[in-house]
Amino acid sequence: PGTDAVDWSQGMRLWGAMTPLRDALQRFLRDHASAPAAMRHLLEAQDLVGLRSLAHRLHGAAGNLAMPGLR
């Protein structure tokens, strides 16, 4: 396995071209920049429902963006 966070070959199959894939990855990074801190807060608060919900959203997005390590 490579060290890339993105499986570029899979991403290209999913998105059809590099530009839309990169745009989607940039949106993901922007929209989820606070996810690690949010997960830490939810864990500390023992909000397992909230934590599971956030993890589920990240899992789905990671699959859609060909990010197997995060998925």
C-alpha positions as CSV (number, residue, x, y, z in Angstrom):
1,P,0.0,0.0,0.0
2,G,1.1,3.5,-0.7
3,T,1.3,6.4,1.7
4,D,-1.1,8.7,-0.1
5,A,-4.2,9.6,1.8
6,V,-6.2,9.5,-1.5
7,D,-6.3,6.5,-3.8
8,W,-6.0,8.7,-6.9
9,S,-6.8,5.9,-9.3
10,Q,-10.1,5.1,-7.5
11,G,-10.8,8.8,-7.2
12,M,-10.4,9.3,-10.9
13,R,-12.8,6.4,-11.5
14,L,-15.3,7.9,-9.1
15,W,-15.0,11.6,-10.3
16,G,-14.0,11.2,-13.9
17,A,-11.4,13.9,-13.9
18,M,-8.8,15.4,-11.6
19,T,-10.3,18.9,-11.3
20,P,-13.6,17.8,-9.7
21,L,-11.9,15.4,-7.4
22,R,-9.4,18.0,-6.2
23,D,-12.3,20.5,-5.8
24,A,-14.2,18.0,-3.7
25,L,-11.2,17.2,-1.6
26,Q,-10.7,20.9,-0.9
27,R,-14.3,21.2,0.1
28,F,-14.0,18.2,2.4
29,L,-10.9,19.7,4.1
30,R,-12.6,23.1,4.5
31,D,-15.9,21.7,5.7
32,H,-14.4,19.1,8.1
33,A,-11.4,21.1,9.5
34,S,-12.9,21.1,13.0
35,A,-13.8,17.4,12.9
36,P,-10.8,16.1,15.0
37,A,-11.6,18.7,17.8
38,A,-15.3,17.9,17.6
39,M,-14.6,14.2,17.9
40,R,-12.4,14.8,20.9
41,H,-15.1,17.0,22.5
42,L,-17.8,14.4,21.9
43,L,-15.6,11.7,23.3
44,E,-14.8,13.7,26.4
45,A,-18.5,14.5,26.8
46,Q,-19.3,10.8,26.3
47,D,-21.7,11.7,23.6
48,L,-21.4,8.5,21.8
49,V,-24.5,9.2,19.6
50,G,-22.9,12.4,18.4
51,L,-19.5,10.8,17.9
52,R,-21.0,7.9,15.9
53,S,-23.0,10.4,13.7
54,L,-19.8,12.4,13.0
55,A,-17.8,9.3,12.3
56,H,-20.5,8.0,10.0
57,R,-20.5,11.3,8.0
58,L,-16.7,11.2,7.7
59,H,-16.8,7.5,6.7
60,G,-19.2,8.2,3.9
61,A,-17.3,11.3,2.6
62,A,-14.0,9.4,2.8
63,G,-15.5,6.6,0.7
64,N,-16.8,9.0,-1.9
65,L,-13.4,10.7,-2.1
66,A,-11.4,7.6,-2.3
67,M,-9.7,8.0,1.0
68,P,-9.3,4.4,2.3
69,G,-7.2,5.2,5.3
70,L,-9.9,7.6,6.7
71,R,-12.7,5.4,5.6
